[in-house]
């Protein structure tokens, strides 16, 4: 029963660099995926903000046009 465990430990000792490299690649993929989602969310929020600002600009222009005295 102890023999397979020792063999497992020997394998992990021999392939430490490969195991760490694999774990690192998995973490890089996870961070990339998370960053991509964050960038997508920020782009969506920026687009919504632009639309809101555009609507506010149109409303403000209409209010300015209404409140401007007629040409003298």
N, CA, C and O of each residue as an XYZ file, in Angstrom:
288
protein
N       0.819     -1.184      0.000
C       0.000      0.000      0.000
C       0.867      1.253      0.000
O       0.494      2.267     -0.590
N       1.989      1.190      0.640
C       2.866      2.342      0.716
C       3.681      2.500     -0.567
O       4.148      3.594     -0.886
N       3.846      1.400     -1.296
C       4.676      1.442     -2.494
C       4.096      2.363     -3.574
O       4.848      3.175     -4.112
N       2.802      2.285     -3.925
C       2.271      3.195     -4.939
C       2.397      4.664     -4.516
O       2.627      5.542     -5.348
N       2.245      4.913     -3.233
C       2.360      6.290     -2.746
C       3.785      6.799     -2.922
O       3.989      7.947     -3.318
N       4.771      5.954     -2.633
C       6.171      6.353     -2.818
C       6.486      6.579     -4.296
O       7.225      7.497     -4.654
N       5.915      5.728     -5.146
C       6.124      5.910     -6.583
C       5.500      7.230     -7.053
O       6.059      7.927     -7.900
N       4.350      7.554     -6.498
C       3.692      8.808     -6.825
C       4.563      9.990     -6.392
O       4.736     10.944     -7.150
N       5.098      9.928     -5.200
C       5.978     10.996     -4.720
C       7.241     11.097     -5.567
O       7.736     12.196     -5.814
N       7.759      9.968     -6.007
C       8.947      9.976     -6.856
C       8.629     10.645     -8.198
O       9.419     11.439     -8.710
N       7.479     10.317     -8.749
C       7.082     10.939    -10.009
C       6.907     12.455     -9.858
O       7.340     13.222    -10.719
N       6.276     12.877     -8.775
C       6.102     14.320     -8.574
C       7.441     15.009     -8.367
O       7.620     16.152     -8.788
N       8.369     14.339     -7.734
C       9.693     14.916     -7.523
C      10.444     15.029     -8.855
O      11.159     16.005     -9.081
N      10.286     14.050     -9.724
C      10.975     14.050    -11.011
C      10.372     15.057    -11.991
O      11.093     15.665    -12.781
N       9.061     15.231    -11.937
C       8.367     16.084    -12.908
C       7.827     17.368    -12.281
O       6.769     17.852    -12.685
N       8.524     17.914    -11.320
C       8.074     19.123    -10.640
C       7.958     20.286    -11.616
O       6.958     21.005    -11.596
N       8.949     20.486    -12.462
C       8.909     21.600    -13.416
C       7.727     21.481    -14.363
O       7.052     22.473    -14.637
N       7.471     20.282    -14.864
C       6.367     20.089    -15.794
C       5.028     20.325    -15.110
O       4.123     20.915    -15.699
N       4.901     19.872    -13.884
C       3.653     20.067    -13.132
C       3.423     21.554    -12.880
O       2.313     22.051    -13.073
N       4.455     22.258    -12.454
C       4.327     23.696    -12.191
C       4.027     24.448    -13.485
O       3.229     25.386    -13.486
N       4.658     24.044    -14.581
C       4.385     24.681    -15.870
C       2.936     24.477    -16.284
O       2.287     25.413    -16.750
N       2.429     23.275    -16.118
C       1.034     22.991    -16.465
C       0.081     23.813    -15.608
O      -0.877     24.390    -16.123
N       0.336     23.869    -14.304
C      -0.506     24.666    -13.406
C      -0.443     26.141    -13.808
O      -1.459     26.836    -13.787
N       0.743     26.613    -14.169
C       0.887     27.991    -14.611
C       0.096     28.283    -15.867
O      -0.537     29.334    -15.973
N       0.121     27.369    -16.820
C      -0.648     27.557    -18.055
C      -2.146     27.578    -17.782
O      -2.883     28.363    -18.379
N      -2.588     26.719    -16.882
C      -4.009     26.715    -16.519
C      -4.392     28.042    -15.873
O      -5.451     28.594    -16.173
N      -3.545     28.557    -14.993
C      -3.823     29.849    -14.354
C      -3.820     30.991    -15.367
O      -4.649     31.897    -15.282
N      -2.894     30.952    -16.322
C      -2.857     31.982    -17.362
C      -4.149     31.957    -18.176
O      -4.710     33.011    -18.478
N      -4.619     30.780    -18.528
C      -5.874     30.670    -19.281
C      -7.047     31.214    -18.470
O      -7.917     31.893    -19.016
N      -7.076     30.924    -17.185
C      -8.147     31.421    -16.322
C      -8.112     32.940    -16.233
O      -9.150     33.591    -16.359
N      -6.926     33.513    -16.017
C      -6.801     34.967    -15.907
C      -7.159     35.632    -17.231
O      -7.822     36.670    -17.239
N      -6.733     35.051    -18.347
C      -7.064     35.601    -19.663
C      -8.570     35.601    -19.878
O      -9.132     36.588    -20.352
N      -9.215     34.512    -19.535
C     -10.661     34.417    -19.690
C     -11.367     35.456    -18.824
O     -12.305     36.113    -19.273
N     -10.916     35.599    -17.595
C     -11.513     36.569    -16.681
C     -11.281     37.984    -17.195
O     -12.189     38.814    -17.134
N     -10.084     38.277    -17.699
C      -9.778     39.605    -18.223
C     -10.613     39.901    -19.459
O     -11.080     41.025    -19.641
N     -10.802     38.907    -20.301
C     -11.610     39.096    -21.504
C     -13.046     39.457    -21.135
O     -13.650     40.333    -21.754
N     -13.587     38.783    -20.131
C     -14.944     39.081    -19.668
C     -15.016     40.491    -19.091
O     -15.982     41.216    -19.328
N     -13.991     40.878    -18.333
C     -13.941     42.226    -17.764
C     -13.899     43.275    -18.869
O     -14.611     44.277    -18.790
N     -13.089     43.067    -19.885
C     -12.992     44.004    -21.001
C     -14.319     44.098    -21.749
O     -14.725     45.184    -22.162
N     -14.989     42.975    -21.921
C     -16.287     42.974    -22.597
C     -17.308     43.765    -21.790
O     -18.069     44.553    -22.351
N     -17.328     43.560    -20.476
C     -18.252     44.293    -19.615
C     -17.968     45.793    -19.635
O     -18.896     46.600    -19.672
N     -16.706     46.164    -19.611
C     -16.359     47.582    -19.646
C     -16.745     48.220    -20.982
O     -17.190     49.367    -21.014
N     -16.581     47.494    -22.065
C     -16.976     48.024    -23.374
C     -18.480     48.235    -23.436
O     -18.944     49.235    -23.983
N     -19.239     47.308    -22.886
C     -20.697     47.444    -22.852
C     -21.101     48.652    -22.017
O     -21.967     49.430    -22.416
N     -20.472     48.802    -20.862
C     -20.772     49.940    -19.991
C     -20.406     51.253    -20.664
O     -21.146     52.231    -20.560
N     -19.271     51.286    -21.353
C     -18.859     52.499    -22.057
C     -19.856     52.854    -23.161
O     -20.176     54.028    -23.345
N     -20.343     51.869    -23.887
C     -21.318     52.118    -24.944
C     -22.620     52.664    -24.362
O     -23.219     53.575    -24.934
N     -23.055     52.120    -23.241
C     -24.267     52.622    -22.589
C     -24.067     54.049    -22.103
O     -24.973     54.875    -22.211
N     -22.888     54.342    -21.569
C     -22.597     55.691    -21.095
C     -22.621     56.678    -22.254
O     -23.148     57.782    -22.113
N     -22.058     56.299    -23.396
C     -22.069     57.170    -24.572
C     -23.500     57.452    -25.012
O     -23.831     58.591    -25.342
N     -24.349     56.432    -25.020
C     -25.744     56.627    -25.417
C     -26.464     57.572    -24.452
O     -27.231     58.433    -24.883
N     -26.224     57.414    -23.164
C     -26.849     58.287    -22.164
C     -26.371     59.720    -22.345
O     -27.174     60.652    -22.308
N     -25.075     59.901    -22.541
C     -24.540     61.248    -22.741
C     -25.061     61.876    -24.026
O     -25.321     63.078    -24.064
N     -25.216     61.084    -25.069
C     -25.744     61.596    -26.335
C     -27.188     62.065    -26.153
O     -27.570     63.122    -26.657
N     -27.990     61.272    -25.428
C     -29.378     61.654    -25.173
C     -29.441     62.920    -24.317
O     -30.280     63.789    -24.557
N     -28.567     63.026    -23.328
C     -28.541     64.229    -22.493
C     -28.130     65.451    -23.310
O     -28.658     66.541    -23.094
N     -27.201     65.284    -24.237
C     -26.768     66.396    -25.080
C     -27.906     66.875    -25.971
O     -28.089     68.080    -26.150
N     -28.665     65.951    -26.524
C     -29.800     66.312    -27.371
C     -30.843     67.063    -26.554
O     -31.375     68.080    -27.002
N     -31.134     66.564    -25.362
C     -32.117     67.237    -24.499
C     -31.637     68.626    -24.096
O     -32.419     69.576    -24.085
N     -30.358     68.746    -23.766
C     -29.803     70.042    -23.374
C     -29.830     71.020    -24.545
O     -30.121     72.201    -24.356
N     -29.535     70.549    -25.731
C     -29.597     71.407    -26.912
C     -31.020     71.896    -27.151
O     -31.228     73.059    -27.499
N     -32.002     71.012    -26.966
C     -33.401     71.403    -27.144
C     -33.804     72.447    -26.101
O     -34.495     73.412    -26.426
N     -33.381     72.259    -24.862
C     -33.696     73.224    -23.805
C     -33.029     74.565    -24.094
O     -33.654     75.611    -23.920
N     -31.771     74.553    -24.532
C     -31.081     75.797    -24.870
C     -31.765     76.497    -26.035
O     -31.885     77.722    -26.054
N     -32.206     75.719    -26.991
C     -32.869     76.313    -28.159
C     -34.188     76.963    -27.750
O     -34.536     78.026    -28.263
N     -34.928     76.334    -26.830
C     -36.210     76.880    -26.373
C     -36.010     78.121    -25.517
O     -36.812     79.052    -25.586
N     -34.958     78.151    -24.714
C     -34.766     79.272    -23.786
C     -34.029     80.450    -24.397
O     -33.939     81.503    -23.766
N     -33.502     80.309    -25.595
C     -32.783     81.397    -26.232
C     -33.797     82.429    -26.736
O     -34.768     82.079    -27.406
N     -33.562     83.707    -26.406
C     -34.512     84.730    -26.885
C     -34.473     84.791    -28.428
O     -33.456     84.499    -29.056
N     -35.576     85.166    -28.985
C     -35.687     85.257    -30.447
C     -34.709     86.303    -30.960
O     -34.309     87.213    -30.234
N     -34.344     86.158    -32.181
C     -33.377     87.101    -32.781
C     -33.942     88.508    -32.710
O     -35.127     88.725    -32.965
N     -33.117     89.435    -32.373
C     -33.594     90.806    -32.173
C     -33.486     91.595    -33.401
O     -33.845     92.773    -33.412
